[in-house]
Amino acid sequence: MVLAVGDEVTPADLPESLRIAHQKPEVLELELPAGGISLEGVERELILRTLEKFDWNQTQAARYLDISRRTLIYRLEKHGLRRP
């Protein structure tokens, strides 16, 4: 249930957790090398950096990447990534 003043519910009426979850993500700017790039390599690096950012907390990393924890675990296995 959402309580709001007036006839219309606005984002300001929602709990902060819902407002944050639906914000547009920042634009990721990358320099693309002239010789090409491996999508698999980019995915692996992004997952690795995210896990390092959250001290290998899989739940937080998955939330940050906007994927399920199960999907994160699948991709960890796919790339052979393990906590050092």
N, C-alpha and C positions, 0 to 999 in steps of 0.2 A: 504494500500500500504506500502511496506517495501522497503527502499532504502539500498542497500548494495554495497560494493566495491567488484568487482569480480563476478563470476558466481554462487556462492553459498551463501545462507543466513545462517548465524550462529546465535546461541543464543545471541551473543554480539550485533547483528544488531537489535534485538527486543527491544521494550520498557521494562523497568525494571518490570512493573507489570506483563507482560507475562512471563518473565524469572523466577520470584519468584513463580508464580502460577504453574509452571511445574517442580519445583525442587522436588526431592524425599524428603518425610518427614523424620524427625529424627526417629530412631528406638526407640520405647518405651520399656524399659526394666522393667519387673514386676517380683516380687517374687511371685510365685504361692503357696498358702497355701496347705499343705498336705491334708487337709480335703475337698478340693474342693472350688469352687468359683461360685458365681451367675453372669452370664453374664448380667442380668437385673441390678443387683447392680453395676457392673462395669460401664455400660452405664450411669446409673443415676449419679454416682459419677463423671464421666468424664464430663458430661454436666454441673453439678453443679459447678465444679472447673473452667470450661471454662467460665461460666457466671460470676463467681466471678472475674476472671482475667480481664474481660472486663466490669466490673461494670454493669453487666446485660444488656449490649448492645447486643441485639439478632442478629443484622446484623453482627457485628464483630465476635461474638461467632460462628455463623453458618459458616462464611468464614473460621475461624480458624479450625473448625471441618470438613471442606470440604463437607458440606451439605447445602441444600437450607434453607432459613429462615422458609419456610413453614414446612419442615421436622423437624426443630428444635422445632417449636411451637407444632407440633404433639407429639413429644417426651416429651416435657415439660408437656403436658396434660396427656400423658400416665403414667408418673412417679409422677404426682401430684406436680410438682415443681412450686413454685411461688416466686417472689421477696420478701424478708423479709421486 
